[in-house]
Amino acid sequence: MLFSKDIPARCIWCKNGEAMDDGRVICRFRGPVPGEGKCRKYAYDPYKRIPPAKTGPKMPSLPLTLEDDGDRI
C-alpha cells in the first residue's frame, strides 16, 4: 500500500531530502544524514517510495525446443 499507516518513517522517503548514491540523504534542515534515519521534520513523499513487488503464482517450467517441421513456410 502506498499510503498505508504502518510505513516506517525514513529520511529516504522524506520530501525534505534528496538521495545520494551512497545511501545517505541530503536533508534541507540537517545536511547529510543516513537514509534510514528520521527527525521531527519528517514529511512522507509517496513518489520517493518504491513499494515491494507483488509475487505471483509459480509457473511450471516447460522445455523449450526448436523442432524442424520439414519444408513448412
Biopython code that builds the backbone (N, CA, C, O; Angstrom):
import numpy as np
from Bio.PDB.StructureBuilder import StructureBuilder

atoms = [
    (1, "MET", "N", (0.827, -1.173, 0.000)),
    (1, "MET", "CA", (0.000, 0.000, 0.000)),
    (1, "MET", "C", (0.880, 1.248, 0.000)),
    (1, "MET", "O", (1.815, 1.354, 0.794)),
    (2, "LEU", "N", (0.591, 2.148, -0.851)),
    (2, "LEU", "CA", (1.395, 3.346, -0.987)),
    (2, "LEU", "C", (1.164, 4.339, 0.142)),
    (2, "LEU", "O", (2.092, 5.046, 0.536)),
    (3, "PHE", "N", (-0.055, 4.409, 0.671)),
    (3, "PHE", "CA", (-0.379, 5.357, 1.731)),
    (3, "PHE", "C", (-0.735, 4.653, 3.039)),
    (3, "PHE", "O", (-1.502, 5.200, 3.833)),
    (4, "SER", "N", (-0.212, 3.484, 3.280)),
    (4, "SER", "CA", (-0.506, 2.721, 4.481)),
    (4, "SER", "C", (0.022, 3.440, 5.721)),
    (4, "SER", "O", (1.041, 4.129, 5.657)),
    (5, "LYS", "N", (-0.666, 3.280, 6.841)),
    (5, "LYS", "CA", (-0.262, 3.915, 8.090)),
    (5, "LYS", "C", (0.921, 3.211, 8.751)),
    (5, "LYS", "O", (1.564, 3.798, 9.621)),
    (6, "ASP", "N", (1.225, 1.983, 8.368)),
    (6, "ASP", "CA", (2.308, 1.243, 9.012)),
    (6, "ASP", "C", (3.648, 1.358, 8.279)),
    (6, "ASP", "O", (4.535, 0.536, 8.506)),
    (7, "ILE", "N", (3.814, 2.345, 7.415)),
    (7, "ILE", "CA", (5.078, 2.579, 6.733)),
    (7, "ILE", "C", (6.011, 3.282, 7.711)),
    (7, "ILE", "O", (5.656, 4.335, 8.241)),
    (8, "PRO", "N", (7.194, 2.728, 7.963)),
    (8, "PRO", "CA", (8.114, 3.370, 8.911)),
    (8, "PRO", "C", (8.671, 4.675, 8.337)),
    (8, "PRO", "O", (8.866, 4.788, 7.127)),
    (9, "ALA", "N", (8.923, 5.643, 9.191)),
    (9, "ALA", "CA", (9.492, 6.918, 8.765)),
    (9, "ALA", "C", (10.974, 6.733, 8.455)),
    (9, "ALA", "O", (11.719, 6.211, 9.284)),
    (10, "ARG", "N", (11.401, 7.151, 7.284)),
    (10, "ARG", "CA", (12.799, 7.076, 6.867)),
    (10, "ARG", "C", (13.131, 8.325, 6.066)),
    (10, "ARG", "O", (12.321, 8.806, 5.273)),
    (11, "CYS", "N", (14.309, 8.831, 6.280)),
    (11, "CYS", "CA", (14.743, 10.040, 5.572)),
    (11, "CYS", "C", (14.739, 9.859, 4.055)),
    (11, "CYS", "O", (14.541, 10.822, 3.313)),
    (12, "ILE", "N", (14.953, 8.651, 3.604)),
    (12, "ILE", "CA", (14.997, 8.389, 2.169)),
    (12, "ILE", "C", (13.648, 8.677, 1.499)),
    (12, "ILE", "O", (13.601, 8.938, 0.296)),
    (13, "TRP", "N", (12.535, 8.631, 2.278)),
    (13, "TRP", "CA", (11.195, 8.879, 1.744)),
    (13, "TRP", "C", (10.651, 10.250, 2.126)),
    (13, "TRP", "O", (9.474, 10.529, 1.900)),
    (14, "CYS", "N", (11.487, 11.106, 2.700)),
    (14, "CYS", "CA", (11.039, 12.418, 3.179)),
    (14, "CYS", "C", (11.054, 13.436, 2.037)),
    (14, "CYS", "O", (11.935, 13.395, 1.178)),
    (15, "LYS", "N", (10.089, 14.337, 2.029)),
    (15, "LYS", "CA", (10.051, 15.360, 0.983)),
    (15, "LYS", "C", (11.102, 16.442, 1.211)),
    (15, "LYS", "O", (11.351, 17.247, 0.314)),
    (16, "ASN", "N", (11.722, 16.480, 2.381)),
    (16, "ASN", "CA", (12.740, 17.481, 2.685)),
    (16, "ASN", "C", (14.151, 17.022, 2.357)),
    (16, "ASN", "O", (15.105, 17.745, 2.643)),
    (17, "GLY", "N", (14.313, 15.855, 1.770)),
    (17, "GLY", "CA", (15.644, 15.335, 1.477)),
    (17, "GLY", "C", (15.788, 14.847, 0.052)),
    (17, "GLY", "O", (14.804, 14.548, -0.624)),
    (18, "GLU", "N", (17.034, 14.772, -0.394)),
    (18, "GLU", "CA", (17.370, 14.233, -1.715)),
    (18, "GLU", "C", (18.379, 13.113, -1.532)),
    (18, "GLU", "O", (19.375, 13.282, -0.829)),
    (19, "ALA", "N", (18.131, 11.976, -2.155)),
    (19, "ALA", "CA", (19.000, 10.808, -2.012)),
    (19, "ALA", "C", (20.326, 11.008, -2.735)),
    (19, "ALA", "O", (20.389, 11.607, -3.808)),
    (20, "MET", "N", (21.387, 10.487, -2.113)),
    (20, "MET", "CA", (22.716, 10.473, -2.733)),
    (20, "MET", "C", (23.021, 9.037, -3.142)),
    (20, "MET", "O", (22.264, 8.127, -2.805)),
    (21, "ASP", "N", (24.115, 8.822, -3.860)),
    (21, "ASP", "CA", (24.463, 7.495, -4.369)),
    (21, "ASP", "C", (24.892, 6.520, -3.282)),
    (21, "ASP", "O", (24.750, 5.310, -3.464)),
    (22, "ASP", "N", (25.410, 7.004, -2.162)),
    (22, "ASP", "CA", (25.959, 6.117, -1.142)),
    (22, "ASP", "C", (24.956, 5.721, -0.056)),
    (22, "ASP", "O", (25.372, 5.229, 0.993)),
    (23, "GLY", "N", (23.663, 5.915, -0.266)),
    (23, "GLY", "CA", (22.649, 5.517, 0.708)),
    (23, "GLY", "C", (22.308, 6.599, 1.712)),
    (23, "GLY", "O", (21.424, 6.413, 2.549)),
    (24, "ARG", "N", (22.999, 7.732, 1.639)),
    (24, "ARG", "CA", (22.687, 8.837, 2.532)),
    (24, "ARG", "C", (21.729, 9.809, 1.843)),
    (24, "ARG", "O", (21.452, 9.694, 0.649)),
    (25, "VAL", "N", (21.231, 10.767, 2.625)),
    (25, "VAL", "CA", (20.277, 11.746, 2.135)),
    (25, "VAL", "C", (20.782, 13.133, 2.507)),
    (25, "VAL", "O", (21.294, 13.335, 3.608)),
    (26, "ILE", "N", (20.640, 14.088, 1.595)),
    (26, "ILE", "CA", (20.927, 15.487, 1.916)),
    (26, "ILE", "C", (19.620, 16.102, 2.396)),
    (26, "ILE", "O", (18.698, 16.332, 1.614)),
    (27, "CYS", "N", (19.560, 16.362, 3.688)),
    (27, "CYS", "CA", (18.363, 16.927, 4.303)),
    (27, "CYS", "C", (18.425, 18.455, 4.224)),
    (27, "CYS", "O", (19.491, 19.048, 4.388)),
    (28, "ARG", "N", (17.294, 19.074, 3.977)),
    (28, "ARG", "CA", (17.203, 20.517, 3.912)),
    (28, "ARG", "C", (17.536, 21.156, 5.264)),
    (28, "ARG", "O", (18.041, 22.277, 5.313)),
    (29, "PHE", "N", (17.258, 20.454, 6.346)),
    (29, "PHE", "CA", (17.437, 21.006, 7.685)),
    (29, "PHE", "C", (18.696, 20.513, 8.394)),
    (29, "PHE", "O", (19.293, 21.262, 9.167)),
    (30, "ARG", "N", (19.115, 19.268, 8.148)),
    (30, "ARG", "CA", (20.216, 18.676, 8.901)),
    (30, "ARG", "C", (21.450, 18.353, 8.080)),
    (30, "ARG", "O", (22.456, 17.925, 8.645)),
    (31, "GLY", "N", (21.411, 18.541, 6.778)),
    (31, "GLY", "CA", (22.569, 18.221, 5.940)),
    (31, "GLY", "C", (22.609, 16.736, 5.615)),
    (31, "GLY", "O", (21.553, 16.111, 5.528)),
    (32, "PRO", "N", (23.799, 16.142, 5.432)),
    (32, "PRO", "CA", (23.883, 14.714, 5.100)),
    (32, "PRO", "C", (23.520, 13.839, 6.306)),
    (32, "PRO", "O", (24.101, 13.979, 7.382)),
    (33, "VAL", "N", (22.561, 12.945, 6.113)),
    (33, "VAL", "CA", (22.100, 12.038, 7.164)),
    (33, "VAL", "C", (21.941, 10.643, 6.566)),
    (33, "VAL", "O", (21.827, 10.514, 5.347)),
    (34, "PRO", "N", (21.931, 9.578, 7.403)),
    (34, "PRO", "CA", (21.687, 8.230, 6.868)),
    (34, "PRO", "C", (20.253, 8.109, 6.331)),
    (34, "PRO", "O", (19.335, 8.738, 6.857)),
    (35, "GLY", "N", (20.071, 7.311, 5.300)),
    (35, "GLY", "CA", (18.753, 7.143, 4.687)),
    (35, "GLY", "C", (17.740, 6.473, 5.585)),
    (35, "GLY", "O", (16.538, 6.645, 5.381)),
    (36, "GLU", "N", (18.189, 5.703, 6.588)),
    (36, "GLU", "CA", (17.271, 5.001, 7.478)),
    (36, "GLU", "C", (16.850, 5.856, 8.672)),
    (36, "GLU", "O", (16.007, 5.431, 9.461)),
    (37, "GLY", "N", (17.418, 7.048, 8.818)),
    (37, "GLY", "CA", (17.117, 7.899, 9.959)),
    (37, "GLY", "C", (15.778, 8.613, 9.815)),
    (37, "GLY", "O", (15.078, 8.458, 8.815)),
    (38, "LYS", "N", (15.436, 9.399, 10.836)),
    (38, "LYS", "CA", (14.232, 10.223, 10.785)),
    (38, "LYS", "C", (14.393, 11.367, 11.781)),
    (38, "LYS", "O", (15.234, 11.291, 12.676)),
    (39, "CYS", "N", (13.599, 12.420, 11.635)),
    (39, "CYS", "CA", (13.630, 13.549, 12.553)),
    (39, "CYS", "C", (12.217, 14.117, 12.688)),
    (39, "CYS", "O", (11.273, 13.586, 12.103)),
    (40, "ARG", "N", (12.076, 15.178, 13.448)),
    (40, "ARG", "CA", (10.757, 15.775, 13.680)),
    (40, "ARG", "C", (10.213, 16.476, 12.443)),
    (40, "ARG", "O", (9.007, 16.710, 12.357)),
    (41, "LYS", "N", (11.056, 16.815, 11.495)),
    (41, "LYS", "CA", (10.626, 17.500, 10.266)),
    (41, "LYS", "C", (10.207, 16.509, 9.170)),
    (41, "LYS", "O", (9.976, 16.912, 8.030)),
    (42, "TYR", "N", (10.109, 15.227, 9.505)),
    (42, "TYR", "CA", (9.781, 14.197, 8.515)),
    (42, "TYR", "C", (8.407, 14.456, 7.894)),
    (42, "TYR", "O", (7.423, 14.678, 8.600)),
    (43, "ALA", "N", (8.361, 14.424, 6.577)),
    (43, "ALA", "CA", (7.108, 14.544, 5.825)),
    (43, "ALA", "C", (7.160, 13.518, 4.697)),
    (43, "ALA", "O", (8.017, 13.599, 3.818)),
    (44, "TYR", "N", (6.250, 12.564, 4.724)),
    (44, "TYR", "CA", (6.243, 11.456, 3.766)),
    (44, "TYR", "C", (5.944, 11.944, 2.358)),
    (44, "TYR", "O", (5.001, 12.706, 2.142)),
    (45, "ASP", "N", (6.754, 11.500, 1.399)),
    (45, "ASP", "CA", (6.536, 11.788, -0.012)),
    (45, "ASP", "C", (6.329, 10.459, -0.734)),
    (45, "ASP", "O", (7.295, 9.721, -0.928)),
    (46, "PRO", "N", (5.092, 10.129, -1.141)),
    (46, "PRO", "CA", (4.830, 8.815, -1.751)),
    (46, "PRO", "C", (5.535, 8.599, -3.082)),
    (46, "PRO", "O", (5.701, 7.455, -3.506)),
    (47, "TYR", "N", (5.950, 9.659, -3.746)),
    (47, "TYR", "CA", (6.627, 9.496, -5.031)),
    (47, "TYR", "C", (8.063, 9.012, -4.877)),
    (47, "TYR", "O", (8.649, 8.540, -5.851)),
    (48, "LYS", "N", (8.642, 9.114, -3.699)),
    (48, "LYS", "CA", (10.016, 8.661, -3.479)),
    (48, "LYS", "C", (10.091, 7.206, -3.045)),
    (48, "LYS", "O", (11.176, 6.625, -3.040)),
    (49, "ARG", "N", (8.984, 6.614, -2.686)),
    (49, "ARG", "CA", (8.993, 5.243, -2.196)),
    (49, "ARG", "C", (8.592, 4.282, -3.305)),
    (49, "ARG", "O", (7.604, 4.501, -4.005)),
    (50, "ILE", "N", (9.361, 3.226, -3.455)),
    (50, "ILE", "CA", (9.027, 2.174, -4.415)),
    (50, "ILE", "C", (8.498, 0.997, -3.606)),
    (50, "ILE", "O", (9.268, 0.360, -2.888)),
    (51, "PRO", "N", (7.193, 0.687, -3.703)),
    (51, "PRO", "CA", (6.652, -0.415, -2.913)),
    (51, "PRO", "C", (7.217, -1.756, -3.364)),
    (51, "PRO", "O", (7.625, -1.903, -4.516)),
    (52, "PRO", "N", (7.243, -2.736, -2.460)),
    (52, "PRO", "CA", (7.760, -4.052, -2.840)),
    (52, "PRO", "C", (6.894, -4.685, -3.930)),
    (52, "PRO", "O", (5.676, -4.505, -3.957)),
    (53, "ALA", "N", (7.531, -5.411, -4.804)),
    (53, "ALA", "CA", (6.827, -6.057, -5.907)),
    (53, "ALA", "C", (5.979, -7.210, -5.387)),
    (53, "ALA", "O", (6.374, -7.929, -4.468)),
    (54, "LYS", "N", (4.825, -7.370, -5.981)),
    (54, "LYS", "CA", (3.956, -8.485, -5.620)),
    (54, "LYS", "C", (4.430, -9.727, -6.365)),
    (54, "LYS", "O", (4.766, -9.672, -7.548)),
    (55, "THR", "N", (4.450, -10.830, -5.658)),
    (55, "THR", "CA", (4.853, -12.073, -6.290)),
    (55, "THR", "C", (3.611, -12.842, -6.703)),
    (55, "THR", "O", (2.649, -12.951, -5.943)),
    (56, "GLY", "N", (3.644, -13.359, -7.888)),
    (56, "GLY", "CA", (2.521, -14.121, -8.405)),
    (56, "GLY", "C", (2.729, -15.609, -8.210)),
    (56, "GLY", "O", (3.713, -16.027, -7.599)),
    (57, "PRO", "N", (1.816, -16.404, -8.721)),
    (57, "PRO", "CA", (1.965, -17.849, -8.580)),
    (57, "PRO", "C", (3.147, -18.349, -9.409)),
    (57, "PRO", "O", (3.494, -17.774, -10.440)),
    (58, "LYS", "N", (3.744, -19.416, -8.939)),
    (58, "LYS", "CA", (4.871, -20.022, -9.649)),
    (58, "LYS", "C", (4.348, -20.778, -10.865)),
    (58, "LYS", "O", (3.409, -21.568, -10.770)),
    (59, "MET", "N", (4.964, -20.525, -11.987)),
    (59, "MET", "CA", (4.587, -21.207, -13.215)),
    (59, "MET", "C", (5.542, -22.385, -13.426)),
    (59, "MET", "O", (6.742, -22.256, -13.184)),
    (60, "PRO", "N", (5.027, -23.516, -13.869)),
    (60, "PRO", "CA", (5.924, -24.645, -14.122)),
    (60, "PRO", "C", (6.808, -24.346, -15.331)),
    (60, "PRO", "O", (6.362, -23.734, -16.301)),
    (61, "SER", "N", (8.036, -24.775, -15.263)),
    (61, "SER", "CA", (8.927, -24.546, -16.393)),
    (61, "SER", "C", (8.641, -25.588, -17.474)),
    (61, "SER", "O", (8.499, -26.776, -17.184)),
    (62, "LEU", "N", (8.561, -25.137, -18.695)),
    (62, "LEU", "CA", (8.297, -26.010, -19.829)),
    (62, "LEU", "C", (9.564, -26.129, -20.656)),
    (62, "LEU", "O", (10.291, -25.151, -20.829)),
    (63, "PRO", "N", (9.830, -27.322, -21.165)),
    (63, "PRO", "CA", (11.022, -27.467, -22.010)),
    (63, "PRO", "C", (10.803, -26.750, -23.339)),
    (63, "PRO", "O", (9.783, -26.949, -24.000)),
    (64, "LEU", "N", (11.748, -25.930, -23.719)),
    (64, "LEU", "CA", (11.668, -25.203, -24.979)),
    (64, "LEU", "C", (12.602, -25.867, -25.972)),
    (64, "LEU", "O", (13.807, -25.975, -25.748)),
    (65, "THR", "N", (12.021, -26.307, -27.070)),
    (65, "THR", "CA", (12.831, -26.938, -28.110)),
    (65, "THR", "C", (12.441, -26.358, -29.455)),
    (65, "THR", "O", (11.289, -25.986, -29.676)),
    (66, "LEU", "N", (13.388, -26.289, -30.328)),
    (66, "LEU", "CA", (13.127, -25.878, -31.702)),
    (66, "LEU", "C", (13.189, -27.129, -32.571)),
    (66, "LEU", "O", (14.247, -27.736, -32.739)),
    (67, "GLU", "N", (12.061, -27.493, -33.108)),
    (67, "GLU", "CA", (11.995, -28.703, -33.926)),
    (67, "GLU", "C", (11.803, -28.308, -35.381)),
    (67, "GLU", "O", (11.091, -27.355, -35.697)),
    (68, "ASP", "N", (12.444, -29.051, -36.246)),
    (68, "ASP", "CA", (12.308, -28.815, -37.678)),
    (68, "ASP", "C", (11.052, -29.528, -38.178)),
    (68, "ASP", "O", (10.951, -30.750, -38.075)),
    (69, "ASP", "N", (10.100, -28.775, -38.716)),
    (69, "ASP", "CA", (8.840, -29.337, -39.215)),
    (69, "ASP", "C", (8.907, -29.626, -40.705)),
    (69, "ASP", "O", (7.861, -29.729, -41.346)),
    (70, "GLY", "N", (10.041, -29.754, -41.255)),
    (70, "GLY", "CA", (10.153, -30.054, -42.686)),
    (70, "GLY", "C", (10.285, -28.764, -43.484)),
    (70, "GLY", "O", (11.005, -27.848, -43.087)),
    (71, "ASP", "N", (9.584, -28.701, -44.610)),
    (71, "ASP", "CA", (9.674, -27.548, -45.514)),
    (71, "ASP", "C", (8.477, -26.609, -45.362)),
    (71, "ASP", "O", (8.034, -26.019, -46.348)),
    (72, "ARG", "N", (7.960, -26.463, -44.180)),
    (72, "ARG", "CA", (6.827, -25.547, -43.995)),
    (72, "ARG", "C", (7.325, -24.101, -44.108)),
    (72, "ARG", "O", (8.374, -23.742, -43.574)),
    (73, "ILE", "N", (6.553, -23.301, -44.808)),
    (73, "ILE", "CA", (6.917, -21.893, -44.965)),
    (73, "ILE", "C", (5.841, -21.045, -44.348)),
    (73, "ILE", "O", (5.937, -19.818, -44.363)),
]
sb = StructureBuilder()
sb.init_structure("model")
sb.init_model(0)
sb.init_chain("A")
sb.init_seg("    ")
for serial, (resi, resn, name, xyz) in enumerate(atoms, 1):
    if name == "N":
        sb.init_residue(resn, " ", resi, " ")
    sb.init_atom(name, np.array(xyz, "f"), 0.0, 1.0, " ", f" {name:<3s}", serial, name[0])
structure = sb.get_structure()
